[in-house]
Amino acid sequence: MGKFLAVFLAYVLMCNQCLIFRDPDANYAGPKLSSYVFLTAVCILLYDLRLYPKRLRKLDHLSQNIVEFFIAMFAMELVLQDFWYPLINGLVALLLHGAEKMEYLSDYEYLSDSLKDPSTVDRITYILSLFFLLSVLHAVRAIDFRALQEGPGCFFDDIAYRGRRFLLKKIRYLGFAKKRVKIKECKEKRSRRSTRDDDNEKTGTIDLEDFSKSGDTNVDDSVCSNSDCDSQKICDFDDLDLLIDIDD
């Protein structure tokens, strides 16, 4: 996953036609808004994919952001000018060519005029750009179209949940929220468990969890045997293992 600041800065510069590796293409026949929608899909994809080398993630924070910014700029310029612009220009040329062929057919004059209408090209480019955006959002699990099977309400609730989780993750990353701390298990407790397991093997006793996996559920689990429990303390069944003697 790329750095959010580096990818977002490259996205802003691309939206303002501030290119580094290419000259702006003035022959784009589609609407600018559709290219921004497609560029948003590319930005989300670059942020989610691991396109950067593993060695790069070992650099300091500033150097890593600088390198990832140039990689994101190059990728956005390449995809936009070598894929999206030729795709839309070729689509417009195909529609105009089809409209010219239909002019000679008396029954297709209305269809020919519709294909020549600039609004038709705009609608098609918007549909294509939205298709790419929704496909990327589903691929990176920002939205899940499978939730539509439960109804529109469930679908939008799932989007709201995923959005809140993403924002909380970013807030926690910036240090404005409490971070989760993983508490390591006490060495004494681990050694006590390993000693108890060794004793079980010597005395011929097994844990209740292992015994229940064998399929026999008729077990009397009312007795708790633990040498560490004092008579004045209550045994906590979360920390104890119930042992069952096996009859010879």
JODA-V835896 format. One record per residue. N is the residue number from 1. RES is the residue in one letter. PHI is phi in whole degrees, 0 to 359 (NA if undefined). D_CENTER is the distance of its C-alpha to the mean C-alpha in whole Angstrom. Layout:
{{N | RES | PHI | D_CENTER} {N | RES | PHI | D_CENTER}}
This chain:
{{1 | M | NA | 9} {2 | G | 282 | 12} {3 | K | 284 | 14} {4 | F | 295 | 13} {5 | L | 296 | 17} {6 | A | 294 | 18} {7 | V | 291 | 15} {8 | F | 292 | 16} {9 | L | 295 | 20} {10 | A | 297 | 20} {11 | Y | 295 | 19} {12 | V | 295 | 21} {13 | L | 295 | 24} {14 | M | 293 | 23} {15 | C | 294 | 23} {16 | N | 264 | 27} {17 | Q | 60 | 28} {18 | C | 261 | 28} {19 | L | 264 | 28} {20 | I | 251 | 29} {21 | F | 263 | 29} {22 | R | 225 | 30} {23 | D | 269 | 32} {24 | P | 300 | 31} {25 | D | 274 | 32} {26 | A | 267 | 34} {27 | N | 260 | 35} {28 | Y | 286 | 31} {29 | A | 267 | 33} {30 | G | 269 | 30} {31 | P | 287 | 29} {32 | K | 293 | 27} {33 | L | 298 | 25} {34 | S | 294 | 23} {35 | S | 292 | 23} {36 | Y | 292 | 21} {37 | V | 296 | 19} {38 | F | 295 | 18} {39 | L | 295 | 18} {40 | T | 297 | 15} {41 | A | 297 | 13} {42 | V | 295 | 14} {43 | C | 298 | 13} {44 | I | 296 | 9} {45 | L | 293 | 9} {46 | L | 294 | 11} {47 | Y | 290 | 9} {48 | D | 273 | 6} {49 | L | 282 | 9} {50 | R | 265 | 11} {51 | L | 270 | 14} {52 | Y | 266 | 17} {53 | P | 298 | 19} {54 | K | 295 | 19} {55 | R | 296 | 23} {56 | L | 294 | 21} {57 | R | 286 | 19} {58 | K | 266 | 23} {59 | L | 285 | 24} {60 | D | 289 | 25} {61 | H | 299 | 22} {62 | L | 293 | 24} {63 | S | 296 | 25} {64 | Q | 294 | 21} {65 | N | 295 | 20} {66 | I | 295 | 23} {67 | V | 295 | 22} {68 | E | 291 | 19} {69 | F | 296 | 20} {70 | F | 292 | 23} {71 | I | 295 | 20} {72 | A | 294 | 18} {73 | M | 297 | 21} {74 | F | 297 | 23} {75 | A | 294 | 19} {76 | M | 294 | 19} {77 | E | 297 | 23} {78 | L | 294 | 23} {79 | V | 290 | 21} {80 | L | 290 | 22} {81 | Q | 270 | 26} {82 | D | 256 | 26} {83 | F | 235 | 24} {84 | W | 288 | 24} {85 | Y | 299 | 27} {86 | P | 298 | 29} {87 | L | 296 | 27} {88 | I | 289 | 28} {89 | N | 297 | 32} {90 | G | 293 | 32} {91 | L | 293 | 31} {92 | V | 295 | 34} {93 | A | 296 | 36} {94 | L | 293 | 36} {95 | L | 294 | 36} {96 | L | 294 | 40} {97 | H | 294 | 41} {98 | G | 293 | 41} {99 | A | 294 | 42} {100 | E | 294 | 45} {101 | K | 291 | 46} {102 | M | 280 | 46} {103 | E | 296 | 48} {104 | Y | 278 | 51} {105 | L | 257 | 50} {106 | S | 292 | 52} {107 | D | 277 | 50} {108 | Y | 241 | 46} {109 | E | 293 | 47} {110 | Y | 295 | 45} {111 | L | 294 | 42} {112 | S | 295 | 43} {113 | D | 294 | 43} {114 | S | 293 | 40} {115 | L | 291 | 38} {116 | K | 281 | 40} {117 | D | 292 | 39} {118 | P | 299 | 37} {119 | S | 294 | 35} {120 | T | 295 | 34} {121 | V | 297 | 32} {122 | D | 298 | 30} {123 | R | 297 | 29} {124 | I | 294 | 28} {125 | T | 292 | 26} {126 | Y | 294 | 24} {127 | I | 297 | 23} {128 | L | 295 | 22} {129 | S | 295 | 20} {130 | L | 293 | 18} {131 | F | 298 | 18} {132 | F | 296 | 16} {133 | L | 295 | 14} {134 | L | 294 | 13} {135 | S | 295 | 12} {136 | V | 292 | 10} {137 | L | 298 | 8} {138 | H | 288 | 8} {139 | A | 292 | 7} {140 | V | 271 | 4} {141 | R | 65 | 4} {142 | A | 284 | 6} {143 | I | 226 | 9} {144 | D | 227 | 11} {145 | F | 290 | 14} {146 | R | 292 | 15} {147 | A | 290 | 16} {148 | L | 294 | 19} {149 | Q | 294 | 21} {150 | E | 268 | 22} {151 | G | 117 | 22} {152 | P | 298 | 21} {153 | G | 298 | 22} {154 | C | 295 | 19} {155 | F | 296 | 17} {156 | F | 288 | 17} {157 | D | 295 | 17} {158 | D | 293 | 14} {159 | I | 296 | 13} {160 | A | 296 | 15} {161 | Y | 295 | 13} {162 | R | 294 | 10} {163 | G | 294 | 11} {164 | R | 296 | 14} {165 | R | 295 | 11} {166 | F | 294 | 10} {167 | L | 294 | 13} {168 | L | 296 | 15} {169 | K | 295 | 12} {170 | K | 290 | 14} {171 | I | 295 | 17} {172 | R | 293 | 17} {173 | Y | 293 | 16} {174 | L | 281 | 19} {175 | G | 91 | 22} {176 | F | 265 | 22} {177 | A | 220 | 22} {178 | K | 289 | 23} {179 | K | 266 | 21} {180 | R | 284 | 20} {181 | V | 246 | 23} {182 | K | 272 | 23} {183 | I | 272 | 27} {184 | K | 282 | 28} {185 | E | 288 | 31} {186 | C | 296 | 35} {187 | K | 295 | 36} {188 | E | 296 | 39} {189 | K | 292 | 38} {190 | R | 295 | 36} {191 | S | 294 | 40} {192 | R | 294 | 41} {193 | R | 293 | 39} {194 | S | 295 | 39} {195 | T | 295 | 43} {196 | R | 294 | 43} {197 | D | 295 | 41} {198 | D | 295 | 44} {199 | D | 295 | 47} {200 | N | 296 | 45} {201 | E | 293 | 46} {202 | K | 285 | 49} {203 | T | 273 | 50} {204 | G | 79 | 49} {205 | T | 248 | 46} {206 | I | 231 | 43} {207 | D | 285 | 40} {208 | L | 296 | 40} {209 | E | 296 | 36} {210 | D | 290 | 37} {211 | F | 291 | 40} {212 | S | 291 | 38} {213 | K | 290 | 36} {214 | S | 285 | 40} {215 | G | 106 | 40} {216 | D | 269 | 43} {217 | T | 257 | 42} {218 | N | 276 | 45} {219 | V | 235 | 45} {220 | D | 271 | 47} {221 | D | 256 | 44} {222 | S | 275 | 47} {223 | V | 256 | 48} {224 | C | 246 | 46} {225 | S | 249 | 47} {226 | N | 205 | 46} {227 | S | 286 | 48} {228 | D | 276 | 46} {229 | C | 275 | 47} {230 | D | 278 | 50} {231 | S | 291 | 52} {232 | Q | 268 | 52} {233 | K | 247 | 48} {234 | I | 267 | 46} {235 | C | 288 | 43} {236 | D | 265 | 40} {237 | F | 288 | 38} {238 | D | 284 | 35} {239 | D | 256 | 36} {240 | L | 251 | 39} {241 | D | 251 | 39} {242 | L | 280 | 42} {243 | L | 249 | 44} {244 | I | 229 | 46} {245 | D | 285 | 49} {246 | I | 261 | 50} {247 | D | 288 | 54} {248 | D | 289 | 55}}
